Amino acid sequence: MAPEIDHLIKIFSFLPGLGERSARRIVLHLLSQKQTKMESLLIAVQQVLSKVDKCRLCGNLDASVPICSICKNHNRDHQCLCVVENISDLWAIERTKSYNGMYFVLGGALSAIDGVGPGELRINVLTQQCKDNGYAEVILALSSTLNGQTTTHYIREHLTPIVPKVTELARGVPIGGELDYLDDGTLITALIARSGF
Amino acid sequence: MAPEIDHLIKIFSFLPGLGERSARRIVLHLLSQKQTKMESLLIAVQQVLSKVDKCRLCGNLDASVPICSICKNHNRDHQCLCVVENISDLWAIERTKSYNGMYFVLGGALSAIDGVGPGELRINVLTQQCKDNGYAEVILALSSTLNGQTTTHYIREHLTPIVPKVTELARGVPIGGELDYLDDGTLITALIARSGF
């Protein structure tokens, strides 16, 4: 096989969710319509590479840099900040179209095993930003995992003296979830946090 | 989300085996290490796009065009031709390192439903090539599907008067296959074609 094709297959096979077989299939598919599919991929990658960068304020990826279109948007609520672990979480919340405030991307969660400390997550930047901007509310929208909850706890301790209202996402039975298939932890949390009609 | 990112995600999501969620994950992964991963992908795509093309003789994809490195190789057996449906089949046989002849890529199999006739598969080119080159053997290494077998039958009828030896791949129990899990068709074929020790 040509080394050029082999090299491209290798690059694809290292992408998340792909292996050598699926990478081979993708490269063959691209090569089958070289002039259309492969070239449009090339142009799209070039565009992203030249235009997209991280927002200096929130950490989101956008073509409108150094400040992204969310941070620049005057129609959004600049008094509310939503702290998320990753950009994919920011995108997930944006897709719901039910939040109209600002964001702060940590870039991960605290993890003793992976050696991720408060310094890696820019938590002091977050604290300083909260001091400077005087947010009315900070929502900690981190994962409901051990690391996510540790991070939530750590950030809450730092922000409670500065921000009037620090909240976190509700926990309970997911929409469409059948009780029989739910894990015990979620069921217990949902029972404890039960609400009246 | 930036339209550039959105567009790249869309392109990835149309690749075989990928959906919107996996495409998003891949693009975020590429963006997380823009200067290394994304740029190496760009360069690899550029290289393939500028150098790789179809071999004029066998239909294989190679950087050494118009005649690919297999067709050019004088250490290979130019008296033996292996007919395959797709380039991925050619690569699969090459990976085994147990075949040393030439190839001919049909580009698919006859299919009445998909409207693929003998004209689409360059079968007359194959017949002409067999007449001109005087191969000692032609191996029909097509899939063991209905379409593959129809194509095998069709080509065999055309080649038997021209080529001294037309063969097909052996059919039977795959290596490591448990009889209990095998389909009836394979088991019947294996029983009929049983061999002595």
Chai-1 contact restraints between the chains, C-beta under 6 A:
chainA,res_idxA,chainB,res_idxB,connection_type,confidence,min_distance_angstrom,max_distance_angstrom,comment,restraint_id
A,A2,B,V52,contact,1.0,0.0,6.0,A-B,restraint_1
A,A2,B,D62,contact,1.0,0.0,6.0,A-B,restraint_2
A,A2,B,A63,contact,1.0,0.0,6.0,A-B,restraint_3
A,E4,B,Q47,contact,1.0,0.0,6.0,A-B,restraint_4
A,E4,B,V48,contact,1.0,0.0,6.0,A-B,restraint_5
A,E4,B,K51,contact,1.0,0.0,6.0,A-B,restraint_6
A,E4,B,V52,contact,1.0,0.0,6.0,A-B,restraint_7
A,E4,B,A63,contact,1.0,0.0,6.0,A-B,restraint_8
A,I5,B,V52,contact,1.0,0.0,6.0,A-B,restraint_9
A,H7,B,A44,contact,1.0,0.0,6.0,A-B,restraint_10
A,L8,B,A44,contact,1.0,0.0,6.0,A-B,restraint_11
A,L8,B,V48,contact,1.0,0.0,6.0,A-B,restraint_12
A,I11,B,S40,contact,1.0,0.0,6.0,A-B,restraint_13
A,I11,B,L41,contact,1.0,0.0,6.0,A-B,restraint_14
A,I11,B,A44,contact,1.0,0.0,6.0,A-B,restraint_15
A,L15,B,I26,contact,1.0,0.0,6.0,A-B,restraint_16
A,P16,B,R25,contact,1.0,0.0,6.0,A-B,restraint_17
A,P16,B,H29,contact,1.0,0.0,6.0,A-B,restraint_18
A,G17,B,S22,contact,1.0,0.0,6.0,A-B,restraint_19
A,S22,B,G17,contact,1.0,0.0,6.0,A-B,restraint_20
A,R25,B,P16,contact,1.0,0.0,6.0,A-B,restraint_21
A,I26,B,L15,contact,1.0,0.0,6.0,A-B,restraint_22
A,L28,B,S88,contact,1.0,0.0,6.0,A-B,restraint_23
A,H29,B,P16,contact,1.0,0.0,6.0,A-B,restraint_24
A,L31,B,L61,contact,1.0,0.0,6.0,A-B,restraint_25
A,M38,B,L49,contact,1.0,0.0,6.0,A-B,restraint_26
A,L41,B,I11,contact,1.0,0.0,6.0,A-B,restraint_27
A,L42,B,V45,contact,1.0,0.0,6.0,A-B,restraint_28
A,A44,B,H7,contact,1.0,0.0,6.0,A-B,restraint_29
A,A44,B,L8,contact,1.0,0.0,6.0,A-B,restraint_30
A,A44,B,I11,contact,1.0,0.0,6.0,A-B,restraint_31
A,V45,B,L42,contact,1.0,0.0,6.0,A-B,restraint_32
A,Q47,B,E4,contact,1.0,0.0,6.0,A-B,restraint_33
A,V48,B,E4,contact,1.0,0.0,6.0,A-B,restraint_34
A,V48,B,L8,contact,1.0,0.0,6.0,A-B,restraint_35
A,L49,B,M38,contact,1.0,0.0,6.0,A-B,restraint_36
A,K51,B,E4,contact,1.0,0.0,6.0,A-B,restraint_37
A,V52,B,A2,contact,1.0,0.0,6.0,A-B,restraint_38
A,V52,B,E4,contact,1.0,0.0,6.0,A-B,restraint_39
A,V52,B,I5,contact,1.0,0.0,6.0,A-B,restraint_40
A,L61,B,L31,contact,1.0,0.0,6.0,A-B,restraint_41
A,D62,B,A2,contact,1.0,0.0,6.0,A-B,restraint_42
A,A63,B,A2,contact,1.0,0.0,6.0,A-B,restraint_43
A,A63,B,E4,contact,1.0,0.0,6.0,A-B,restraint_44
A,S88,B,L28,contact,1.0,0.0,6.0,A-B,restraint_45
